[in-house]
Amino acid sequence: MSRLGTAGLALALVLLAVTLAGVRAQGTALEDPDYYGQEIWSREPYYTRQEPELESFSPLLPAGPGEKWEPRPQEPRPSKKATNPKKAPRREKSAPEPPLPGKNSNKKGMKTRGSEKAASDDHRVRVAHEDVRESCPPLGLETLKITDFQLHASTAKRYGLGAHRGRLNIQAGINENDFYDGAWCAGRNDLHQWIEVDARRLTRFTGVITQGRNSLWLSDWVTSYKVMVSNDSHTWVTVKNGSGDMIFQGNSEKEIPILNELPVPMVARYIRVNPQSWFDNGSICMRMEILGCPLPDPNNYYHRRNEMTTTDDLDFKHHNYKEMRQLMKVVNEMCPNITRIYNIGKSHQGLKLYAVEISDHPGEHEVGEPEFHYIAGAHGNEVLGRELLLLLVQFLCQEYLAHNARIVRLVEETRIHILPSLNPDGYEKAYEGGSELGGWSLGRWTHDGIDINNNFPDLNTLLWEAEDRQNVPRKVPNHYIAIPEWFLSENATVAAETRAVIAWMEKIPFVLGGNLQGGELVVAYPYDLVRSPWKTQEHTPTPDDHVFRWLAYSYASTHRLMTDARRRVCHTEDFQKEEGTVNGASWHTVAGSLNDFSYLHTNCFELSIYVGCDKYPHESQLPEEWENNRESLIVFMEQVHRGIKGLVRDSHGKGIPNAIISVEGVNHDVRTANDGDYWRLLNPGEYAVTAKAEGFTASTKNCMVGYDMGATRCDFTLSKTNMARIREIMEKFGKQPVSLPARRLKLRGRKRRQRG
């Protein structure tokens, strides 16, 4: 019995030690790696082999006949920092910490000092004593993951300057009114003001990023501040620098974000910023983002239920120019039968504008098969669209190989073109700044300072002036409006990237396209230019307004957030009245937009898709953003098969190019491609459609568009006019047909000479 008693006592002691160790582990800042991998979106790249040198890649990537892949030599680039490119104070270097399992990061390992006592254990705020610092992502003030109810402040000047407006990169309305201003601003200018974030769970806080107030009229920013943390929002511990409170250097102007890392990570639920000084002629105003890693809480069902995950095995990371080309190469090798890589031209700095074609017969236009395109990165700092398109390329390839019936049908019935980066020069600038410190505009423009989004010719004014003079359609058609000569001159202020897109769209008969942008969450459809020149906002519909509304709604309604009436507005505009869509001109007028140009110069119906409030989200947000947009990206592509399609041929069965397709009641025509095939996007209904071509007799028929997906076939056979037949016969025998009006003029001139 004594032996059994001794053994039982020993076993009890062992169990007690294990239990205490478990409690201690739960109370420290170090998490269980397996569980932590569930908290952060964990995705291994779908290709894991070491990246080979691009020079070894040799398949043809034609932009024209005979062109080969010519990789641009890349200078060595320092590793990219998502949240700390250059502003952090210098600290003693240490070895970078290896990333946690499955965690992607677009920020370098932070630097650290020697261990410093930053808080007392009496306040139950834990300090993570580590030799190496972990790089934590933003909590989500900018992405709205942190709700308005989690932001609090000591005082506020007014509601529009409340704590809920203290988000990094938030933009003020033009009037900076009572509801939508550009920062949190304290009601008084003294040292007792603060703004705090409730993370709603224990979090390892590692840094603070601040900006000043976004304002056209005022200059307000905080030049220094203290940081405090708490577990109960009553007892606060100030971050120390040795024995005294640490004063962090703030901003020196209002737009450039500044990162300050905590000397030692602090584990708490609440974090507070307490301004200590501010711009002499301004007030206490700031926008901010907090860097922190939420600690695991297996007992909190609410957090586990709301974590966004994805089952798609894709490469969730930010890709610079070299990495983007490498990714295209990998996809091309995985799906060589349905992909082709080509470039449409070069940027101002000489970077090639690469596109990926996805089709069952890449490299050729198939008669009767519509052409679709996605474009992203016209603004180089709006990088979410770029990454979504790279994810889409991977997804289409993988799902096609997996025999996903929906994707197989889409690839076999559509010729898809994806241009992920229209402004690679601008992206490289934004990439150097990183996801949090790039600011709102770094990299927006091309290298020569041009905004591609409104760099296209203004064809709207040409059309509207002609309509006002009532000389349409004799002089100015309602479609295929010619580009003005001044725009084509070498001296015109036109970006190289803009010229490349124009040539691309003139070469390929696109039917539908979407250009992905950032900074908002809405789909904008043309017109983008107001018709009344004295207005800045005015609903200006196209003749195809009902079609554009449907196209916009098809994307917005399948997005996880766009039509959610409960979601917070990104900045100042609430687009829920039109269910996540907006007419571009009623939002803000833009002359020379890609949307208007596409509609008036080509057959393509183009829309602008704003895919997120945060232009440059952290890598950890990419899986969630992919889930938000994946279905929308696919549904929008499928809309290219809505309406009517067909062939316009002569009596010998030969296709007639440039034949005009008119729909009764819609003052906008389209034209046939080189093979005589056409596509006309229309909503369900019955339409009287007319096909006409020079030298042929026009033909009209009724075409019915149903609700089921798939364009209605509506072919035309045109007969040559009598004059055209006479001309053919006369030309065959070397004679020209007599032109009676010209003959009369000639006779009149002869009579005048005889009289004289």
VOGU-3710 file (C-alpha; in Angstrom, 3 decimals, decimal comma):
1> msrlgtagla> 0,000/0,000/0,000  2,819/2,385/0,777  4,303/1,824/-2,657  0,897/2,484/-4,280  0,457/5,563/-2,143  3,861/6,873/-3,121  3,188/6,175/-6,809  -0,206/7,877/-6,589  1,326/10,904/-4,931  4,015/11,098/-7,603
11> lalvllavtl> 1,405/10,846/-10,343  -0,665/13,576/-8,717  2,385/15,837/-8,542  3,156/15,223/-12,203  -0,416/16,031/-13,203  -0,316/19,190/-11,069  2,929/20,289/-12,730  1,464/19,717/-16,176  -1,646/21,681/-15,250  0,387/24,590/-13,892
21> agvraqgtal> 2,567/24,565/-16,982  -0,541/24,763/-19,146  -1,912/27,693/-17,184  1,453/29,426/-17,351  1,640/28,887/-21,093  -1,817/30,312/-21,567  -0,872/33,387/-19,540  2,313/34,161/-21,400  2,664/35,883/-24,715  3,841/32,773/-26,534
31> edpdyygqei> 1,088/30,918/-28,399  0,606/27,369/-29,542  1,943/27,470/-33,131  -0,683/25,037/-34,356  -3,562/27,095/-33,044  -1,961/30,366/-34,077  -1,774/29,053/-37,601  -5,571/28,880/-37,522  -5,889/32,472/-36,377  -3,763/33,883/-39,185
41> wsrepyytrq> -4,788/32,952/-42,722  -2,357/30,186/-43,483  -1,682/29,433/-47,133  1,383/27,734/-48,505  2,250/28,879/-52,046  0,907/26,473/-54,610  4,360/26,318/-56,091  7,115/25,775/-53,533  10,227/25,117/-55,540  12,960/27,708/-55,497
51> epelesfspl> 12,446/30,398/-58,093  14,708/29,826/-61,094  16,398/32,671/-62,853  14,121/34,278/-65,424  16,829/34,099/-68,052  16,195/30,356/-68,280  12,625/30,968/-69,446  12,393/30,887/-73,211  8,822/30,367/-74,519  7,518/32,883/-77,043
61> lpagpgekwe> 5,562/35,755/-75,502  4,527/37,712/-78,556  3,175/41,218/-78,506  3,577/40,997/-82,240  4,928/38,442/-84,672  8,155/36,836/-83,670  8,727/38,574/-80,347  10,311/36,474/-77,624  10,403/36,703/-73,849  13,143/39,152/-73,005
71> prpqeprpsk> 13,483/39,428/-69,243  14,585/42,803/-68,033  17,739/42,644/-65,911  16,839/43,341/-62,319  19,106/45,113/-59,903  19,326/43,564/-56,451  16,438/44,834/-54,375  16,337/44,976/-50,592  13,619/42,921/-48,986  10,297/44,735/-48,976
81> katnpkkapr> 8,837/46,106/-45,783  5,106/46,276/-45,561  5,014/48,535/-42,571  8,528/49,858/-41,967  10,483/50,936/-45,002  12,552/53,708/-43,522  10,938/55,730/-40,749  11,640/53,621/-37,663  14,399/54,830/-35,343  17,649/52,944/-35,558
91> reksapeppl> 18,024/50,071/-33,136  20,495/47,379/-32,398  20,209/44,689/-35,060  19,392/41,099/-34,277  18,771/37,967/-36,269  15,357/37,970/-37,967  12,788/35,628/-36,490  11,625/32,836/-38,761  7,965/33,302/-39,722  5,303/31,368/-37,923
101> pgknsnkkgm> 3,963/28,334/-39,779  1,815/29,363/-42,722  2,086/33,088/-42,023  2,828/35,338/-44,972  4,308/38,682/-44,150  5,226/41,651/-46,279  7,264/43,291/-43,592  10,854/42,700/-42,570  11,632/41,299/-39,168  11,581/44,227/-36,758
111> ktrgsekaas> 14,611/45,420/-34,880  14,884/45,271/-31,122  16,829/46,657/-28,218  18,066/44,908/-25,165  15,401/43,925/-22,684  13,819/46,907/-20,968  11,334/46,971/-18,162  8,273/48,470/-19,856  5,480/47,677/-17,434  4,850/46,334/-13,987
121> ddhrvrvahe> 3,316/42,888/-13,460  1,148/44,464/-10,787  -1,052/45,871/-13,556  -1,395/42,470/-15,215  -0,023/43,797/-18,508  2,407/41,288/-19,906  5,647/42,107/-21,656  6,850/39,701/-24,338  10,507/39,231/-23,374  12,013/38,026/-26,630
131> dvrescpplg> 15,402/38,293/-28,217  13,815/38,481/-31,652  10,784/40,532/-32,602  7,829/39,163/-34,507  6,393/41,235/-37,348  2,717/41,739/-36,587  0,125/42,854/-39,140  -2,201/45,834/-38,747  -5,219/45,316/-36,522  -7,430/46,702/-39,288
141> letlkitdfq> -8,361/50,327/-38,649  -7,844/51,120/-42,321  -9,556/47,988/-43,613  -12,518/48,542/-41,229  -11,899/45,218/-39,511  -11,815/47,337/-36,346  -15,360/48,665/-35,986  -16,382/52,154/-34,925  -17,473/50,719/-31,558  -13,869/49,680/-30,838
151> lhastakryg> -12,544/53,244/-31,126  -12,859/55,718/-28,264  -11,419/59,137/-27,480  -11,235/61,571/-24,600  -13,041/64,363/-26,492  -13,888/65,316/-30,076  -14,489/68,633/-31,819  -17,645/67,281/-33,441  -19,106/64,017/-34,653  -17,317/64,164/-38,021
161> lgahrgrlni> -14,004/64,381/-36,142  -14,778/61,612/-33,675  -12,622/58,625/-32,816  -14,260/56,561/-35,578  -12,601/58,894/-38,117  -9,116/58,337/-36,711  -8,267/55,628/-39,248  -5,100/55,551/-41,322  -5,582/57,059/-44,805  -9,239/57,959/-44,279
171> qaginendfy> -10,288/60,744/-46,649  -12,411/63,763/-45,832  -15,317/64,997/-47,910  -14,771/68,091/-50,031  -16,721/70,216/-47,575  -15,268/68,473/-44,483  -18,736/68,477/-42,982  -20,189/67,381/-39,683  -20,287/63,707/-40,633  -17,274/62,927/-42,816
181> dgawcagrnd> -14,079/64,694/-41,834  -10,517/63,482/-42,173  -9,233/62,509/-38,704  -9,949/62,324/-35,012  -9,547/65,800/-33,538  -9,625/66,402/-29,796  -12,109/68,898/-28,386  -9,319/70,618/-26,443  -5,613/71,051/-27,012  -4,000/69,765/-23,811
191> lhqwievdar> -1,923/66,834/-22,595  -4,959/64,920/-21,285  -6,351/63,970/-24,701  -6,195/60,432/-26,039  -7,580/57,998/-28,599  -7,730/54,278/-27,864  -8,472/50,957/-29,571  -10,244/48,026/-27,958  -8,816/44,916/-29,629  -11,503/42,824/-27,838
201> rltrftgvit> -8,932/40,142/-27,019  -5,426/39,888/-25,670  -3,075/41,171/-28,342  0,665/41,551/-28,652  1,027/45,203/-29,640  4,239/45,967/-31,530  3,859/49,379/-33,161  1,824/52,475/-33,983  1,503/54,267/-37,346  0,222/57,858/-37,395
211> qgrnslwlsd> -0,811/60,531/-39,882  -2,165/64,038/-39,607  -5,586/65,265/-40,633  -6,688/64,901/-44,243  -7,825/68,405/-45,119  -7,647/70,793/-48,051  -7,893/73,814/-45,793  -6,258/73,063/-42,427  -2,887/71,812/-41,179  -3,273/69,602/-38,107
221> wvtsykvmvs> -1,005/66,835/-36,880  0,564/65,439/-33,712  4,339/65,767/-33,426  4,900/63,493/-30,398  2,904/61,128/-28,223  2,971/58,504/-25,494  1,560/54,986/-25,753  -0,322/53,238/-22,967  -1,849/49,774/-22,655  -4,449/48,232/-20,392
231> ndshtwvtvk> -6,410/45,053/-19,792  -9,490/46,693/-18,290  -9,481/50,258/-19,751  -9,158/51,671/-16,196  -5,603/50,889/-15,131  -3,111/52,041/-17,759  0,594/51,298/-18,109  2,712/53,723/-20,121  5,380/52,334/-22,411  8,720/53,123/-20,791
241> ngsgdmifqg> 12,117/54,105/-22,067  14,311/52,940/-19,253  12,917/54,539/-16,103  10,835/57,245/-17,787  7,847/57,392/-20,095  8,810/56,942/-23,718  7,992/59,853/-26,043  7,458/58,735/-29,643  8,268/61,035/-32,528  5,110/61,867/-34,503
251> nsekeipiln> 4,446/63,527/-37,836  6,065/66,503/-39,508  3,260/66,919/-42,072  -0,230/65,548/-42,513  -0,071/62,813/-45,162  3,120/60,742/-44,851  2,557/57,864/-42,389  5,163/57,435/-39,634  5,795/54,112/-37,872  7,035/53,846/-34,299
261> elpvpmvary> 7,810/50,395/-32,932  7,371/49,678/-29,256  10,755/48,950/-27,641  9,271/45,721/-26,253  5,982/44,161/-27,416  3,158/44,680/-24,926  0,390/42,139/-24,370  -2,955/43,701/-23,449  -6,476/44,256/-24,719  -6,516/48,058/-25,012
271> irvnpqswfd> -3,969/50,468/-26,456  -4,097/54,242/-26,121  -2,216/57,072/-27,844  -1,729/60,221/-25,750  -0,544/63,285/-27,791  2,207/65,319/-26,146  2,847/67,994/-28,772  1,296/69,134/-32,035  1,820/71,512/-34,922  2,068/75,058/-33,593
281> ngsicmrmei> -0,651/76,519/-35,790  -2,922/73,478/-35,625  -4,880/71,236/-33,317  -4,598/67,719/-31,912  -5,708/65,664/-34,895  -4,498/62,271/-36,037  -5,202/59,134/-38,050  -3,570/55,899/-37,033  -3,095/52,167/-37,419  -2,004/49,723/-34,719
291> lgcplpdpnn> 0,277/46,754/-35,352  -0,560/43,733/-33,263  -0,884/39,961/-33,192  -4,104/38,709/-31,564  -3,373/35,932/-29,117  -5,253/32,642/-29,418  -8,318/32,145/-27,295  -9,705/28,628/-27,861  -12,568/29,337/-25,466  -13,857/32,349/-27,410
301> yyhrrnemtt> -16,273/30,938/-29,981  -17,118/34,398/-31,353  -13,601/35,051/-32,620  -13,087/31,555/-34,014  -16,401/31,692/-35,860  -15,618/35,029/-37,493  -12,122/34,243/-38,709  -12,048/34,262/-42,506  -10,396/31,267/-44,140  -10,088/30,012/-47,685
311> tddldfkhhn> -9,650/26,554/-49,122  -8,007/27,752/-52,338  -4,344/26,764/-52,528  -3,022/29,981/-54,046  0,003/32,208/-53,596  -1,253/34,851/-51,163  1,504/37,455/-51,215  2,417/40,745/-52,833  4,386/40,259/-56,051  6,863/42,776/-57,355
321> ykemrqlmkv> 7,555/42,999/-61,088  10,004/40,096/-61,195  7,807/37,907/-58,997  4,755/38,707/-61,106  6,507/37,533/-64,278  7,704/34,425/-62,491  4,177/33,647/-61,339  2,900/34,037/-64,899  5,601/31,644/-66,037  4,596/29,032/-63,464
331> vnemcpnitr> 0,927/29,252/-64,448  1,877/28,982/-68,120  3,879/25,842/-67,378  0,997/24,356/-65,386  -1,606/25,089/-68,075  0,267/25,425/-71,383  -2,781/24,422/-73,442  -5,009/27,243/-72,230  -2,605/30,094/-71,391  -0,413/32,480/-73,322
341> iynigkshqg> 1,747/35,297/-71,979  2,236/38,371/-74,133  2,868/42,080/-73,672  0,931/45,018/-75,057  3,764/47,553/-74,867  6,142/49,166/-72,392  5,902/51,599/-69,511  7,742/54,921/-69,398  10,614/53,164/-67,614  10,722/50,327/-70,128
351> lklyaveisd> 8,907/47,660/-68,102  6,803/45,427/-70,320  3,057/45,423/-69,771  2,431/41,695/-69,533  -0,963/40,091/-70,038  -2,143/36,516/-69,638  -4,578/35,077/-72,166  -6,758/32,185/-71,025  -8,611/30,303/-73,746  -8,949/26,825/-75,182
361> hpgehevgep> -7,196/28,134/-78,313  -4,779/30,764/-76,983  -3,315/33,122/-79,526  -6,252/33,244/-81,950  -9,667/34,814/-82,179  -12,336/32,172/-82,631  -15,330/33,206/-84,725  -18,351/33,590/-82,477  -16,352/33,582/-79,225  -16,486/36,844/-77,241
371> efhyiagahg> -13,377/38,554/-75,894  -13,191/39,735/-72,279  -10,542/41,593/-70,312  -9,632/42,574/-66,772  -7,194/45,435/-66,155  -5,660/46,431/-62,822  -3,018/48,811/-61,569  -3,789/51,934/-63,622  -3,005/53,625/-60,323  0,196/51,920/-59,230
381> nevlgrelll> -0,556/52,144/-55,500  -3,945/50,426/-55,781  -2,424/46,987/-55,563  -5,321/44,856/-54,335  -6,709/44,595/-57,866  -3,309/43,500/-59,141  -3,106/40,675/-56,610  -6,717/39,622/-57,165  -6,032/39,199/-60,883  -2,880/37,178/-60,206
391> llvqflcqey> -4,928/34,990/-57,866  -7,618/34,703/-60,550  -5,069/33,494/-63,109  -3,908/30,780/-60,704  -7,475/29,850/-59,799  -8,662/29,477/-63,405  -5,678/27,274/-64,223  -6,130/25,053/-61,176  -9,889/24,689/-61,569  -9,575/23,907/-65,261
401> lahnarivrl> -7,109/21,134/-64,467  -9,510/19,905/-61,779  -12,310/19,721/-64,402  -14,516/22,264/-62,661  -17,426/22,289/-65,130  -18,185/25,968/-64,652  -14,599/27,069/-65,237  -14,094/24,663/-68,147  -17,169/26,079/-69,871  -16,006/29,654/-69,242
411> veetrihilp> -12,528/28,985/-70,646  -13,801/27,095/-73,693  -16,474/29,642/-74,590  -14,605/32,868/-73,801  -11,265/34,385/-74,727  -10,092/35,980/-71,475  -7,290/38,555/-71,238  -5,890/39,600/-67,852  -3,556/42,607/-67,529  -2,573/42,750/-63,831
421> slnpdgyeka> -0,318/45,811/-63,850  -0,964/48,673/-66,246  1,315/51,031/-64,311  4,296/48,939/-63,147  6,464/52,032/-62,636  4,019/53,420/-60,090  3,665/50,045/-58,412  7,409/49,784/-57,831  7,285/53,095/-55,923  4,356/51,936/-53,814
431> yeggselggw> 6,046/48,574/-53,232  9,107/50,304/-51,778  6,889/52,141/-49,299  4,982/49,030/-48,290  1,415/48,298/-47,412  1,049/50,765/-44,534  3,676/53,464/-45,084  3,034/54,191/-48,758  0,341/56,708/-47,931  -2,678/57,493/-50,081
441> slgrwthdgi> -0,938/58,609/-53,282  2,639/57,279/-53,499  2,878/55,466/-56,846  -0,534/56,572/-58,084  0,775/58,228/-61,233  3,069/57,021/-63,995  6,775/57,787/-63,820  6,180/60,967/-65,838  3,355/62,084/-63,542  0,267/61,134/-65,586
451> dinnnfpdln> -2,947/59,712/-64,171  -3,790/56,924/-66,621  -7,378/56,739/-65,409  -8,269/60,039/-67,108  -5,609/60,164/-69,806  -7,767/58,905/-72,681  -9,252/61,195/-75,366  -12,429/63,017/-74,427  -14,887/61,693/-77,013  -17,947/62,583/-74,939
461> tllweaedrq> -17,682/66,278/-75,746  -17,316/65,579/-79,478  -20,493/63,495/-79,455  -22,556/65,853/-77,314  -21,557/68,967/-79,267  -22,527/67,240/-82,510  -25,860/66,174/-81,008  -26,522/69,736/-79,870  -25,836/70,951/-83,434  -28,206/68,222/-84,693
471> nvprkvpnhy> -25,758/66,947/-87,295  -25,794/63,365/-86,077  -25,471/60,822/-87,581  -24,378/62,538/-90,796  -21,049/63,793/-89,429  -20,504/62,150/-86,053  -21,636/58,560/-85,450  -22,897/57,376/-82,054  -20,077/54,830/-81,790  -16,528/54,276/-83,080
481> iaipewflse> -15,887/58,003/-82,688  -12,478/58,819/-84,141  -9,604/59,900/-81,880  -8,719/63,589/-82,431  -5,538/64,233/-84,370  -3,974/66,307/-81,592  -4,167/63,319/-79,255  -2,192/61,159/-81,688  0,674/63,647/-82,013  3,967/62,920/-80,263
491> natvaaetra> 3,782/66,186/-78,325  0,461/65,332/-76,674  0,550/64,661/-72,926  -0,288/60,992/-73,279  1,369/58,249/-71,250  3,107/55,406/-73,019  0,884/53,057/-71,040  -2,250/54,834/-72,328  -1,142/54,513/-75,948  -0,444/50,820/-75,401
501> viawmekipf> -3,948/50,191/-74,032  -5,563/52,075/-76,914  -3,671/50,023/-79,478  -4,573/46,837/-77,589  -8,278/47,664/-77,534  -8,304/48,626/-81,207  -6,662/45,326/-82,142  -8,875/42,953/-80,119  -12,704/43,124/-80,399  -13,406/43,212/-76,670
511> vlggnlqgge> -17,056/42,913/-75,684  -16,849/43,467/-71,924  -14,153/44,586/-69,526  -13,538/45,634/-65,968  -10,747/47,779/-64,596  -10,006/47,087/-60,933  -9,222/50,048/-58,699  -9,003/50,655/-54,956  -9,824/52,995/-52,108  -13,584/52,372/-52,251
521> lvvaypydlv> -16,072/49,522/-52,408  -18,401/50,152/-55,359  -18,841/49,446/-59,083  -18,960/52,589/-61,258  -20,461/52,587/-64,743  -20,350/55,244/-67,504  -20,677/57,941/-68,350  -17,909/59,287/-66,105  -18,124/62,835/-67,510  -21,026/65,136/-66,703
531> rspwktqeht> -22,877/66,562/-69,689  -23,494/69,956/-68,068  -20,086/71,692/-68,051  -20,878/73,821/-65,001  -21,574/70,832/-62,736  -19,196/68,537/-60,875  -21,802/65,848/-60,165  -24,706/64,930/-62,412  -26,300/61,623/-63,336  -25,235/61,148/-66,953
541> ptpddhvfrw> -26,487/57,838/-68,353  -25,427/56,180/-71,589  -28,012/54,900/-74,101  -27,240/51,465/-72,587  -27,875/52,569/-69,025  -30,049/49,557/-68,151  -27,381/47,163/-69,399  -24,641/48,933/-67,454  -26,740/48,896/-64,294  -27,199/45,147/-64,637
551> laysyasthr> -23,484/44,571/-65,276  -22,536/46,644/-62,231  -25,084/44,896/-60,041  -23,903/41,458/-61,185  -20,533/42,186/-59,555  -21,741/44,121/-56,523  -24,499/41,689/-55,557  -22,153/38,692/-55,507  -19,450/40,498/-53,522  -19,467/39,621/-49,833
561> lmtdarrrvc> -19,648/43,240/-48,649  -20,689/45,682/-51,398  -24,428/45,312/-50,910  -24,296/44,784/-47,148  -26,364/47,649/-45,744  -24,722/47,182/-42,325  -21,196/47,842/-43,492  -19,468/51,099/-42,674  -18,728/53,494/-45,536  -15,070/53,574/-46,543
571> htedfqkeeg> -14,616/57,346/-46,414  -17,523/59,689/-47,160  -19,823/58,070/-49,720  -22,667/55,677/-48,943  -23,422/53,697/-52,098  -26,189/51,557/-50,632  -28,940/53,603/-52,279  -27,953/51,967/-55,590  -26,931/48,693/-53,948  -23,186/49,056/-54,306
581> tvngaswhtv> -23,207/50,675/-57,752  -22,971/54,261/-58,972  -23,034/56,240/-62,184  -19,530/57,655/-62,499  -20,610/61,207/-63,347  -22,995/61,360/-60,398  -20,054/60,479/-58,116  -17,335/62,737/-59,490  -16,795/63,911/-63,044  -13,769/62,649/-64,974
591> agslndfsyl> -12,920/63,640/-68,540  -11,141/61,080/-70,691  -11,835/57,989/-68,615  -11,180/54,466/-69,859  -14,863/53,593/-69,401  -16,148/56,380/-71,644  -13,408/55,858/-74,219  -14,125/52,136/-74,500  -17,824/52,712/-74,995  -17,472/55,468/-77,600
601> htncfelsiy> -14,421/54,240/-79,534  -14,788/50,445/-79,416  -17,492/47,824/-78,897  -16,370/47,225/-75,319  -18,609/47,925/-72,333  -16,163/48,892/-69,580  -16,799/49,391/-65,844  -14,605/50,487/-62,936  -14,637/48,054/-60,017  -13,397/49,450/-56,698
611> vgcdkyphes> -12,483/46,342/-54,732  -11,574/47,607/-51,253  -11,335/50,545/-48,852  -7,629/49,852/-48,340  -5,655/50,413/-51,521  -2,683/48,365/-50,312  -3,837/45,796/-47,741  -1,399/43,779/-45,708  -0,579/40,296/-47,014  -2,492/38,716/-44,172
621> qlpeewennr> -5,664/40,295/-45,615  -5,299/38,818/-49,114  -7,091/35,498/-48,433  -10,097/37,357/-47,051  -10,116/39,812/-49,958  -9,942/36,887/-52,374  -12,984/35,322/-50,744  -14,763/38,677/-50,929  -14,182/39,015/-54,675  -13,769/35,513/-56,134
631> eslivfmeqv> -17,399/34,847/-57,048  -17,854/38,391/-58,342  -14,853/38,105/-60,636  -16,268/34,947/-62,205  -19,886/36,121/-62,418  -18,843/39,344/-64,135  -16,890/37,424/-66,775  -19,949/35,266/-67,441  -21,974/38,376/-68,334  -20,105/38,595/-71,635
641> hrgikglvrd> -22,522/35,881/-72,812  -25,659/37,969/-72,169  -27,490/39,541/-75,140  -27,263/38,624/-78,823  -24,473/37,447/-81,075  -24,140/36,276/-84,641  -22,564/36,578/-88,072  -23,158/39,133/-90,789  -22,378/37,545/-94,179  -22,871/38,303/-97,847
651> shgkgipnai> -24,804/36,078/-100,235  -21,680/33,971/-100,771  -21,342/33,238/-97,050  -18,330/35,498/-96,528  -18,230/37,522/-93,328  -18,619/41,297/-93,674  -16,280/43,284/-91,414  -17,314/46,643/-89,918  -21,007/46,034/-90,520  -23,110/48,200/-88,184
661> isvegvnhdv> -25,502/46,520/-85,751  -28,289/48,836/-84,574  -30,923/48,124/-81,921  -34,177/50,028/-82,190  -34,591/52,432/-79,293  -30,904/52,337/-78,293  -28,851/55,182/-79,760  -25,571/53,285/-79,709  -24,373/50,821/-82,340  -21,650/48,176/-82,455
671> rtandgdywr> -19,694/46,780/-85,386  -18,684/43,360/-86,614  -15,142/42,066/-86,263  -12,896/41,097/-89,172  -14,671/37,767/-89,652  -18,119/39,317/-89,617  -19,003/38,112/-86,100  -20,512/40,451/-83,521  -21,758/40,528/-79,918  -24,294/42,961/-78,500
681> llnpgeyavt> -24,875/43,059/-74,736  -28,585/43,412/-73,967  -30,916/42,746/-71,059  -33,731/40,203/-71,483  -36,434/41,323/-73,917  -37,413/41,454/-77,599  -35,469/43,775/-79,877  -35,665/44,918/-83,494  -32,083/44,604/-84,731  -30,758/45,979/-88,011
691> akaegftast> -27,529/45,053/-89,772  -26,159/47,357/-92,471  -22,922/47,773/-94,355  -21,679/49,987/-97,148  -22,674/48,570/-100,513  -25,259/46,220/-99,004  -28,980/46,391/-98,425  -29,859/46,661/-94,735  -31,655/43,782/-93,038  -33,844/43,893/-89,917
701> kncmvgydmg> -35,166/41,080/-87,742  -36,600/40,586/-84,266  -34,224/38,974/-81,767  -35,347/37,642/-78,399  -33,050/37,714/-75,355  -33,999/35,311/-72,582  -33,160/35,139/-68,909  -30,992/32,046/-69,177  -27,261/32,562/-69,509  -26,063/32,420/-73,117
711> atrcdftlsk> -26,371/34,947/-75,940  -29,172/34,517/-78,480  -27,955/33,711/-81,988  -29,085/36,363/-84,500  -27,410/36,061/-87,941  -27,809/38,295/-90,970  -27,251/37,754/-94,692  -26,938/40,987/-96,657  -27,385/41,409/-100,409  -25,395/43,891/-102,388
721> tnmarireim> -27,192/46,983/-103,664  -27,808/47,458/-107,387  -25,210/50,214/-107,542  -22,659/47,953/-105,911  -23,356/45,215/-108,443  -23,038/47,670/-111,337  -19,762/48,904/-109,899  -18,429/45,357/-109,702  -19,377/44,634/-113,316  -17,890/47,880/-114,625
731> ekfgkqpvsl> -14,658/47,403/-112,664  -14,398/43,855/-114,004  -14,283/45,198/-117,556  -11,998/48,108/-116,765  -14,657/50,804/-116,773  -16,023/53,016/-114,060  -19,760/53,449/-113,396  -21,184/56,791/-114,417  -21,857/59,150/-111,527  -24,844/61,266/-112,644
741> parrlklrgr> -24,316/64,164/-110,225  -20,680/64,454/-111,231  -21,647/64,278/-114,928  -24,183/67,117/-114,492  -21,569/69,309/-112,805  -19,146/68,602/-115,610  -21,716/69,576/-118,262  -22,584/72,798/-116,422  -18,928/73,758/-116,285  -18,541/73,107/-119,995
751> krrqrg> -21,563/75,319/-120,791  -20,160/78,158/-118,677  -16,870/78,001/-120,522  -18,669/78,046/-123,863  -20,636/81,157/-122,859  -17,487/82,859/-121,702
//
